[in-house]
Amino acid sequence: MCEMSHDRMSHRSETPAFHVSPGCERLRKGTVYRQFPSKEDLFLAAVDQGMQQLKTVIDLAAGQAGTAIERVELGVKAYLEYFDQHPDVTELDDSRAVELS
């Protein structure tokens, strides 16, 4: 499966630059835009995918706890570890904030 990552800004403009995972280098813009009508739709899909993955990670971690306090602790730990391991998701969120300001 092809996945996309994100650079904060492309070198040619102030818009976010997306890159595909190894093995998907032959993927062309036209192929991507057949699935997404606009850059914003593509961007929102990438953010949504990251947030869905984050929710799954937190739910799995918190589900291993016994008490409410343990669930919160494990959920927060999973949240922090997720963003440490997936900085591209943080950058997606940051680029949107820059765009909206």
N, CA, C and O atoms as a printed pandas DataFrame, in Angstrom:
     atom_number atom_name residue_name chain_id  residue_number  x_coord  y_coord  z_coord
0              1         N          MET        A               1    0.841   -1.180    0.000
1              2        CA          MET        A               1    0.000    0.000    0.000
2              3         C          MET        A               1    0.887    1.244    0.000
3              4         O          MET        A               1    1.901    1.304    0.695
4              5         N          CYS        A               2    0.495    2.198   -0.766
5              6        CA          CYS        A               2    1.260    3.435   -0.846
6              7         C          CYS        A               2    0.806    4.391    0.253
7              8         O          CYS        A               2   -0.390    4.552    0.494
8              9         N          GLU        A               3    1.751    5.008    0.900
9             10        CA          GLU        A               3    1.445    6.008    1.912
10            11         C          GLU        A               3    2.158    7.299    1.557
11            12         O          GLU        A               3    3.183    7.301    0.875
12            13         N          MET        A               4    1.595    8.389    2.034
13            14        CA          MET        A               4    2.196    9.683    1.771
14            15         C          MET        A               4    2.782   10.252    3.043
15            16         O          MET        A               4    2.265   10.050    4.142
16            17         N          SER        A               5    3.872   10.965    2.864
17            18        CA          SER        A               5    4.405   11.746    3.970
18            19         C          SER        A               5    4.429   13.194    3.509
19            20         O          SER        A               5    4.073   13.501    2.372
20            21         N          HIS        A               6    4.838   14.052    4.373
21            22        CA          HIS        A               6    4.666   15.474    4.130
22            23         C          HIS        A               6    5.888   16.255    4.572
23            24         O          HIS        A               6    6.433   16.017    5.650
24            25         N          ASP        A               7    6.318   17.198    3.727
25            26        CA          ASP        A               7    7.338   18.168    4.120
26            27         C          ASP        A               7    6.601   19.449    4.465
27            28         O          ASP        A               7    5.602   19.795    3.835
28            29         N          ARG        A               8    7.109   20.155    5.481
29            30        CA          ARG        A               8    6.430   21.368    5.923
30            31         C          ARG        A               8    6.157   22.313    4.750
31            32         O          ARG        A               8    5.027   22.776    4.595
32            33         N          MET        A               9    7.124   22.599    3.953
33            34        CA          MET        A               9    6.928   23.462    2.794
34            35         C          MET        A               9    7.739   22.913    1.622
35            36         O          MET        A               9    8.830   22.377    1.814
36            37         N          SER        A              10    7.214   23.047    0.437
37            38        CA          SER        A              10    7.993   22.656   -0.732
38            39         C          SER        A              10    9.047   23.734   -0.978
39            40         O          SER        A              10    8.965   24.838   -0.442
40            41         N          HIS        A              11   10.017   23.397   -1.784
41            42        CA          HIS        A              11   11.092   24.364   -2.050
42            43         C          HIS        A              11   10.659   25.429   -3.045
43            44         O          HIS        A              11   11.280   26.489   -3.132
44            45         N          ARG        A              12    9.598   25.154   -3.793
45            46        CA          ARG        A              12    9.182   26.088   -4.828
46            47         C          ARG        A              12    8.074   27.029   -4.402
47            48         O          ARG        A              12    7.855   28.056   -5.044
48            49         N          SER        A              13    7.375   26.699   -3.337
49            50        CA          SER        A              13    6.259   27.546   -2.926
50            51         C          SER        A              13    6.017   27.368   -1.436
51            52         O          SER        A              13    6.741   26.640   -0.757
52            53         N          GLU        A              14    4.999   28.036   -0.942
53            54        CA          GLU        A              14    4.667   27.913    0.473
54            55         C          GLU        A              14    3.631   26.837    0.724
55            56         O          GLU        A              14    3.104   26.742    1.833
56            57         N          THR        A              15    3.327   26.026   -0.275
57            58        CA          THR        A              15    2.349   24.963   -0.072
58            59         C          THR        A              15    3.048   23.709    0.434
59            60         O          THR        A              15    4.219   23.486    0.129
60            61         N          PRO        A              16    2.340   22.892    1.201
61            62        CA          PRO        A              16    2.945   21.640    1.679
62            63         C          PRO        A              16    3.347   20.751    0.508
63            64         O          PRO        A              16    2.676   20.736   -0.524
64            65         N          ALA        A              17    4.440   20.013    0.667
65            66        CA          ALA        A              17    4.901   19.069   -0.349
66            67         C          ALA        A              17    4.654   17.659    0.159
67            68         O          ALA        A              17    4.993   17.339    1.298
68            69         N          PHE        A              18    4.067   16.816   -0.678
69            70        CA          PHE        A              18    3.786   15.447   -0.295
70            71         C          PHE        A              18    4.725   14.513   -1.040
71            72         O          PHE        A              18    5.102   14.774   -2.183
72            73         N          HIS        A              19    5.096   13.430   -0.386
73            74        CA          HIS        A              19    5.956   12.409   -0.966
74            75         C          HIS        A              19    5.327   11.057   -0.698
75            76         O          HIS        A              19    4.655   10.864    0.315
76            77         N          VAL        A              20    5.546   10.123   -1.612
77            78        CA          VAL        A              20    4.993    8.778   -1.427
78            79         C          VAL        A              20    6.059    7.846   -0.892
79            80         O          VAL        A              20    7.255    8.115   -1.008
80            81         N          SER        A              21    5.614    6.752   -0.308
81            82        CA          SER        A              21    6.521    5.780    0.290
82            83         C          SER        A              21    7.317    5.047   -0.787
83            84         O          SER        A              21    6.908    5.001   -1.947
84            85         N          PRO        A              22    8.471    4.468   -0.388
85            86        CA          PRO        A              22    9.270    3.687   -1.336
86            87         C          PRO        A              22    8.419    2.595   -1.976
87            88         O          PRO        A              22    7.584    1.974   -1.319
88            89         N          GLY        A              23    8.642    2.375   -3.246
89            90        CA          GLY        A              23    7.852    1.401   -3.990
90            91         C          GLY        A              23    6.686    2.038   -4.725
91            92         O          GLY        A              23    6.065    1.405   -5.579
92            93         N          CYS        A              24    6.389    3.278   -4.398
93            94        CA          CYS        A              24    5.263    3.973   -5.038
94            95         C          CYS        A              24    5.748    5.177   -5.844
95            96         O          CYS        A              24    4.968    6.081   -6.145
96            97         N          GLU        A              25    7.013    5.188   -6.187
97            98        CA          GLU        A              25    7.596    6.347   -6.864
98            99         C          GLU        A              25    6.956    6.626   -8.223
99           100         O          GLU        A              25    6.991    7.757   -8.709
100          101         N          ARG        A              26    6.379    5.607   -8.828
101          102        CA          ARG        A              26    5.774    5.792  -10.147
102          103         C          ARG        A              26    4.371    6.366  -10.072
103          104         O          ARG        A              26    3.742    6.606  -11.103
104          105         N          LEU        A              27    3.879    6.587   -8.877
105          106        CA          LEU        A              27    2.565    7.185   -8.688
106          107         C          LEU        A              27    2.599    8.614   -9.221
107          108         O          LEU        A              27    3.482    9.394   -8.864
108          109         N          ARG        A              28    1.669    8.942  -10.046
109          110        CA          ARG        A              28    1.627   10.275  -10.669
110          111         C          ARG        A              28    0.526   11.129  -10.044
111          112         O          ARG        A              28   -0.438   10.620   -9.472
112          113         N          LYS        A              29    0.705   12.439  -10.173
113          114        CA          LYS        A              29   -0.275   13.383   -9.623
114          115         C          LYS        A              29   -1.681   13.095  -10.130
115          116         O          LYS        A              29   -2.642   13.133   -9.362
116          117         N          GLY        A              30   -1.800   12.810  -11.406
117          118        CA          GLY        A              30   -3.114   12.557  -11.984
118          119         C          GLY        A              30   -3.824   11.389  -11.320
119          120         O          GLY        A              30   -5.040   11.415  -11.128
120          121         N          THR        A              31   -3.054   10.366  -10.971
121          122        CA          THR        A              31   -3.627    9.204  -10.295
122          123         C          THR        A              31   -4.165    9.599   -8.927
123          124         O          THR        A              31   -5.252    9.178   -8.529
124          125         N          VAL        A              32   -3.399   10.404   -8.219
125          126        CA          VAL        A              32   -3.814   10.860   -6.892
126          127         C          VAL        A              32   -5.055   11.740   -7.004
127          128         O          VAL        A              32   -6.008   11.565   -6.244
128          129         N          TYR        A              33   -5.052   12.686   -7.945
129          130        CA          TYR        A              33   -6.163   13.624   -8.036
130          131         C          TYR        A              33   -7.435   12.998   -8.608
131          132         O          TYR        A              33   -8.497   13.616   -8.538
132          133         N          ARG        A              34   -7.359   11.797   -9.169
133          134        CA          ARG        A              34   -8.590   11.092   -9.531
134          135         C          ARG        A              34   -9.338   10.671   -8.274
135          136         O          ARG        A              34  -10.563   10.549   -8.285
136          137         N          GLN        A              35   -8.602   10.451   -7.196
137          138        CA          GLN        A              35   -9.201   10.052   -5.923
138          139         C          GLN        A              35   -9.592   11.248   -5.062
139          140         O          GLN        A              35  -10.487   11.151   -4.223
140          141         N          PHE        A              36   -8.915   12.379   -5.276
141          142        CA          PHE        A              36   -9.134   13.580   -4.463
142          143         C          PHE        A              36   -9.376   14.760   -5.402
143          144         O          PHE        A              36   -8.504   15.097   -6.203
144          145         N          PRO        A              37  -10.527   15.382   -5.317
145          146        CA          PRO        A              37  -10.857   16.469   -6.232
146          147         C          PRO        A              37   -9.987   17.715   -6.081
147          148         O          PRO        A              37   -9.882   18.509   -7.016
148          149         N          SER        A              38   -9.363   17.896   -4.917
149          150        CA          SER        A              38   -8.554   19.095   -4.714
150          151         C          SER        A              38   -7.400   18.793   -3.764
151          152         O          SER        A              38   -7.364   17.749   -3.112
152          153         N          LYS        A              39   -6.463   19.729   -3.703
153          154        CA          LYS        A              39   -5.353   19.588   -2.758
154          155         C          LYS        A              39   -5.870   19.571   -1.324
155          156         O          LYS        A              39   -5.352   18.845   -0.475
156          157         N          GLU        A              40   -6.881   20.368   -1.068
157          158        CA          GLU        A              40   -7.439   20.402    0.288
158          159         C          GLU        A              40   -8.053   19.056    0.665
159          160         O          GLU        A              40   -7.893   18.595    1.795
160          161         N          ASP        A              41   -8.748   18.430   -0.270
161          162        CA          ASP        A              41   -9.319   17.109    0.010
162          163         C          ASP        A              41   -8.230   16.084    0.275
163          164         O          ASP        A              41   -8.373   15.240    1.159
164          165         N          LEU        A              42   -7.153   16.151   -0.478
165          166        CA          LEU        A              42   -6.008   15.260   -0.258
166          167         C          LEU        A              42   -5.396   15.511    1.111
167          168         O          LEU        A              42   -5.108   14.575    1.856
168          169         N          PHE        A              43   -5.202   16.773    1.429
169          170        CA          PHE        A              43   -4.647   17.159    2.722
170          171         C          PHE        A              43   -5.525   16.643    3.865
171          172         O          PHE        A              43   -5.026   16.047    4.819
172          173         N          LEU        A              44   -6.817   16.875    3.763
173          174        CA          LEU        A              44   -7.739   16.441    4.817
174          175         C          LEU        A              44   -7.762   14.924    4.959
175          176         O          LEU        A              44   -7.897   14.409    6.069
176          177         N          ALA        A              45   -7.631   14.206    3.851
177          178        CA          ALA        A              45   -7.573   12.742    3.921
178          179         C          ALA        A              45   -6.310   12.285    4.638
179          180         O          ALA        A              45   -6.347   11.331    5.415
180          181         N          ALA        A              46   -5.192   12.961    4.382
181          182        CA          ALA        A              46   -3.939   12.609    5.059
182          183         C          ALA        A              46   -4.041   12.881    6.557
183          184         O          ALA        A              46   -3.596   12.066    7.365
184          185         N          VAL        A              47   -4.619   14.012    6.931
185          186        CA          VAL        A              47   -4.806   14.333    8.349
186          187         C          VAL        A              47   -5.756   13.326    8.992
187          188         O          VAL        A              47   -5.502   12.845   10.096
188          189         N          ASP        A              48   -6.845   13.011    8.303
189          190        CA          ASP        A              48   -7.814   12.055    8.844
190          191         C          ASP        A              48   -7.174   10.687    9.066
191          192         O          ASP        A              48   -7.427   10.042   10.083
192          193         N          GLN        A              49   -6.350   10.245    8.124
193          194        CA          GLN        A              49   -5.675    8.962    8.270
194          195         C          GLN        A              49   -4.777    8.968    9.502
195          196         O          GLN        A              49   -4.767    8.006   10.270
196          197         N          GLY        A              50   -4.026   10.042    9.691
197          198        CA          GLY        A              50   -3.160   10.155   10.860
198          199         C          GLY        A              50   -3.945   10.149   12.159
199          200         O          GLY        A              50   -3.531    9.517   13.131
200          201         N          MET        A              51   -5.069   10.844   12.187
201          202        CA          MET        A              51   -5.870   10.898   13.411
202          203         C          MET        A              51   -6.539    9.552   13.700
203          204         O          MET        A              51   -6.679    9.166   14.861
204          205         N          GLN        A              52   -6.950    8.838   12.651
205          206        CA          GLN        A              52   -7.528    7.510   12.855
206          207         C          GLN        A              52   -6.485    6.548   13.422
207          208         O          GLN        A              52   -6.787    5.744   14.304
208          209         N          GLN        A              53   -5.253    6.635   12.907
209          210        CA          GLN        A              53   -4.174    5.801   13.432
210          211         C          GLN        A              53   -3.899    6.152   14.888
211          212         O          GLN        A              53   -3.703    5.261   15.714
212          213         N          LEU        A              54   -3.882    7.434   15.207
213          214        CA          LEU        A              54   -3.656    7.875   16.581
214          215         C          LEU        A              54   -4.740    7.339   17.507
215          216         O          LEU        A              54   -4.436    6.850   18.595
216          217         N          LYS        A              55   -5.991    7.425   17.090
217          218        CA          LYS        A              55   -7.094    6.925   17.915
218          219         C          LYS        A              55   -6.938    5.430   18.187
219          220         O          LYS        A              55   -7.157    4.974   19.309
220          221         N          THR        A              56   -6.564    4.679   17.173
221          222        CA          THR        A              56   -6.365    3.239   17.340
222          223         C          THR        A              56   -5.254    2.953   18.343
223          224         O          THR        A              56   -5.404    2.094   19.211
224          225         N          VAL        A              57   -4.146    3.669   18.225
225          226        CA          VAL        A              57   -3.006    3.482   19.142
226          227         C          VAL        A              57   -3.420    3.793   20.580
227          228         O          VAL        A              57   -3.099    3.034   21.495
228          229         N          ILE        A              58   -4.122    4.893   20.781
229          230        CA          ILE        A              58   -4.559    5.279   22.132
230          231         C          ILE        A              58   -5.560    4.268   22.687
231          232         O          ILE        A              58   -5.457    3.861   23.844
232          233         N          ASP        A              59   -6.520    3.867   21.871
233          234        CA          ASP        A              59   -7.520    2.895   22.330
234          235         C          ASP        A              59   -6.875    1.574   22.744
235          236         O          ASP        A              59   -7.246    0.991   23.763
236          237         N          LEU        A              60   -5.910    1.103   21.953
237          238        CA          LEU        A              60   -5.227   -0.148   22.282
238          239         C          LEU        A              60   -4.439   -0.027   23.585
239          240         O          LEU        A              60   -4.464   -0.930   24.421
240          241         N          ALA        A              61   -3.742    1.094   23.749
241          242        CA          ALA        A              61   -2.945    1.294   24.961
242          243         C          ALA        A              61   -3.836    1.417   26.187
243          244         O          ALA        A              61   -3.598    0.764   27.203
244          245         N          ALA        A              62   -4.853    2.248   26.092
245          246        CA          ALA        A              62   -5.733    2.473   27.243
246          247         C          ALA        A              62   -6.520    1.221   27.601
247          248         O          ALA        A              62   -6.875    1.023   28.763
248          249         N          GLY        A              63   -6.795    0.380   26.622
249          250        CA          GLY        A              63   -7.539   -0.837   26.869
250          251         C          GLY        A              63   -6.780   -1.866   27.700
251          252         O          GLY        A              63   -7.367   -2.834   28.182
252          253         N          GLN        A              64   -5.483   -1.657   27.868
253          254        CA          GLN        A              64   -4.663   -2.587   28.647
254          255         C          GLN        A              64   -4.638   -2.226   30.131
255          256         O          GLN        A              64   -4.041   -2.942   30.934
256          257         N          ALA        A              65   -5.273   -1.136   30.490
257          258        CA          ALA        A              65   -5.227   -0.655   31.873
258          259         C          ALA        A              65   -6.416   -1.178   32.669
259          260         O          ALA        A              65   -7.438   -1.583   32.115
260          261         N          GLY        A              66   -6.245   -1.155   33.981
261          262        CA          GLY        A              66   -7.321   -1.588   34.864
262          263         C          GLY        A              66   -8.133   -0.436   35.404
263          264         O          GLY        A              66   -9.362   -0.464   35.346
264          265         N          THR        A              67   -7.466    0.582   35.930
265          266        CA          THR        A              67   -8.169    1.709   36.539
266          267         C          THR        A              67   -8.266    2.876   35.565
267          268         O          THR        A              67   -7.577    2.921   34.546
268          269         N          ALA        A              68   -9.133    3.810   35.904
269          270        CA          ALA        A              68   -9.294    5.002   35.063
270          271         C          ALA        A              68   -7.992    5.797   34.984
271          272         O          ALA        A              68   -7.626    6.288   33.916
272          273         N          ILE        A              69   -7.300    5.921   36.103
273          274        CA          ILE        A              69   -6.029    6.660   36.113
274          275         C          ILE        A              69   -5.015    5.967   35.205
275          276         O          ILE        A              69   -4.298    6.633   34.459
276          277         N          GLU        A              70   -4.951    4.643   35.262
277          278        CA          GLU        A              70   -4.030    3.903   34.392
278          279         C          GLU        A              70   -4.395    4.090   32.918
279          280         O          GLU        A              70   -3.510    4.202   32.071
280          281         N          ARG        A              71   -5.698    4.124   32.607
281          282        CA          ARG        A              71   -6.122    4.350   31.217
282          283         C          ARG        A              71   -5.668    5.712   30.731
283          284         O          ARG        A              71   -5.182    5.845   29.608
284          285         N          VAL        A              72   -5.823    6.721   31.571
285          286        CA          VAL        A              72   -5.382    8.067   31.190
286          287         C          VAL        A              72   -3.872    8.083   31.000
287          288         O          VAL        A              72   -3.378    8.614   30.006
288          289         N          GLU        A              73   -3.138    7.507   31.942
289          290        CA          GLU        A              73   -1.673    7.490   31.846
290          291         C          GLU        A              73   -1.200    6.788   30.575
291          292         O          GLU        A              73   -0.348    7.305   29.852
292          293         N          LEU        A              74   -1.764    5.599   30.307
293          294        CA          LEU        A              74   -1.355    4.859   29.116
294          295         C          LEU        A              74   -1.799    5.559   27.832
295          296         O          LEU        A              74   -1.091    5.520   26.826
296          297         N          GLY        A              75   -2.968    6.196   27.866
297          298        CA          GLY        A              75   -3.436    6.942   26.699
298          299         C          GLY        A              75   -2.555    8.131   26.386
299          300         O          GLY        A              75   -2.230    8.374   25.223
300          301         N          VAL        A              76   -2.162    8.878   27.409
301          302        CA          VAL        A              76   -1.278   10.034   27.202
302          303         C          VAL        A              76    0.089    9.572   26.718
303          304         O          VAL        A              76    0.672   10.178   25.818
304          305         N          LYS        A              77    0.600    8.501   27.313
305          306        CA          LYS        A              77    1.890    7.964   26.887
306          307         C          LYS        A              77    1.836    7.537   25.417
307          308         O          LYS        A              77    2.751    7.828   24.647
308          309         N          ALA        A              78    0.762    6.847   25.034
309          310        CA          ALA        A              78    0.603    6.410   23.644
310          311         C          ALA        A              78    0.513    7.602   22.700
311          312         O          ALA        A              78    1.082    7.580   21.609
312          313         N          TYR        A              79   -0.201    8.642   23.121
313          314        CA          TYR        A              79   -0.335    9.872   22.327
314          315         C          TYR        A              79    1.037   10.489   22.061
315          316         O          TYR        A              79    1.374   10.804   20.920
316          317         N          LEU        A              80    1.819   10.656   23.117
317          318        CA          LEU        A              80    3.143   11.270   22.982
318          319         C          LEU        A              80    4.080   10.410   22.138
319          320         O          LEU        A              80    4.827   10.928   21.308
320          321         N          GLU        A              81    4.039    9.102   22.351
321          322        CA          GLU        A              81    4.888    8.196   21.571
322          323         C          GLU        A              81    4.489    8.200   20.096
323          324         O          GLU        A              81    5.350    8.127   19.219
324          325         N          TYR        A              82    3.194    8.283   19.824
325          326        CA          TYR        A              82    2.727    8.301   18.438
326          327         C          TYR        A              82    3.324    9.496   17.695
327          328         O          TYR        A              82    3.866    9.340   16.601
328          329         N          PHE        A              83    3.228   10.668   18.275
329          330        CA          PHE        A              83    3.748   11.848   17.589
330          331         C          PHE        A              83    5.275   11.857   17.540
331          332         O          PHE        A              83    5.863   12.440   16.630
332          333         N          ASP        A              84    5.914   11.218   18.509
333          334        CA          ASP        A              84    7.365   11.074   18.457
334          335         C          ASP        A              84    7.759   10.175   17.288
335          336         O          ASP        A              84    8.761   10.428   16.619
336          337         N          GLN        A              85    6.979    9.130   17.043
337          338        CA          GLN        A              85    7.267    8.181   15.971
338          339         C          GLN        A              85    6.722    8.615   14.615
339          340         O          GLN        A              85    7.144    8.091   13.584
340          341         N          HIS        A              86    5.794    9.561   14.604
341          342        CA          HIS        A              86    5.158   10.020   13.361
342          343         C          HIS        A              86    5.173   11.550   13.285
343          344         O          HIS        A              86    4.110   12.170   13.292
344          345         N          PRO        A              87    6.339   12.162   13.212
345          346        CA          PRO        A              87    6.387   13.634   13.189
346          347         C          PRO        A              87    5.698   14.238   11.967
347          348         O          PRO        A              87    5.304   15.404   11.993
348          349         N          ASP        A              88    5.551   13.451   10.897
349          350        CA          ASP        A              88    4.880   13.967    9.708
350          351         C          ASP        A              88    3.428   14.331    9.987
351          352         O          ASP        A              88    2.896   15.251    9.366
352          353         N          VAL        A              89    2.779   13.627   10.907
353          354        CA          VAL        A              89    1.391   13.949   11.255
354          355         C          VAL        A              89    1.338   15.300   11.966
355          356         O          VAL        A              89    0.438   16.100   11.714
356          357         N          THR        A              90    2.292   15.553   12.847
357          358        CA          THR        A              90    2.367   16.845   13.530
358          359         C          THR        A              90    2.581   17.963   12.519
359          360         O          THR        A              90    1.968   19.026   12.618
360          361         N          GLU        A              91    3.453   17.717   11.547
361          362        CA          GLU        A              91    3.729   18.735   10.537
362          363         C          GLU        A              91    2.506   19.014    9.676
363          364         O          GLU        A              91    2.294   20.154    9.262
364          365         N          LEU        A              92    1.696   17.996    9.399
365          366        CA          LEU        A              92    0.458   18.232    8.658
366          367         C          LEU        A              92   -0.425   19.215    9.404
367          368         O          LEU        A              92   -0.962   20.153    8.814
368          369         N          ASP        A              93   -0.574   18.998   10.702
369          370        CA          ASP        A              93   -1.401   19.869   11.524
370          371         C          ASP        A              93   -0.813   21.276   11.583
371          372         O          ASP        A              93   -1.550   22.257   11.487
372          373         N          ASP        A              94    0.496   21.382   11.740
373          374        CA          ASP        A              94    1.157   22.684   11.802
374          375         C          ASP        A              94    1.015   23.448   10.496
375          376         O          ASP        A              94    0.808   24.661   10.514
376          377         N          SER        A              95    1.120   22.763    9.364
377          378        CA          SER        A              95    1.027   23.464    8.088
378          379         C          SER        A              95   -0.369   24.022    7.874
379          380         O          SER        A              95   -0.522   25.084    7.271
380          381         N          ARG        A              96   -1.379   23.331    8.353
381          382        CA          ARG        A              96   -2.757   23.814    8.246
382          383         C          ARG        A              96   -2.940   25.071    9.080
383          384         O          ARG        A              96   -3.615   26.009    8.657
384          385         N          ALA        A              97   -2.338   25.092   10.266
385          386        CA          ALA        A              97   -2.433   26.278   11.121
386          387         C          ALA        A              97   -1.774   27.466   10.462
387          388         O          ALA        A              97   -2.280   28.584   10.556
388          389         N          VAL        A              98   -0.654   27.246    9.796
389          390        CA          VAL        A              98    0.035   28.337    9.088
390          391         C          VAL        A              98   -0.838   28.821    7.954
391          392         O          VAL        A              98   -0.973   30.028    7.750
392          393         N          GLU        A              99   -1.435   27.903    7.211
393          394        CA          GLU        A              99   -2.274   28.247    6.091
394          395         C          GLU        A              99   -3.494   29.066    6.512
395          396         O          GLU        A              99   -3.913   29.970    5.789
396          397         N          LEU        A             100   -4.066   28.755    7.676
397          398        CA          LEU        A             100   -5.272   29.429    8.116
398          399         C          LEU        A             100   -4.991   30.783    8.772
399          400         O          LEU        A             100   -5.899   31.602    8.912
400          401         N          SER        A             101   -3.753   31.022    9.170
401          402        CA          SER        A             101   -3.473   32.294    9.855
402          403         C          SER        A             101   -3.235   33.432    8.893
403          404         O          SER        A             101   -2.988   34.560    9.319
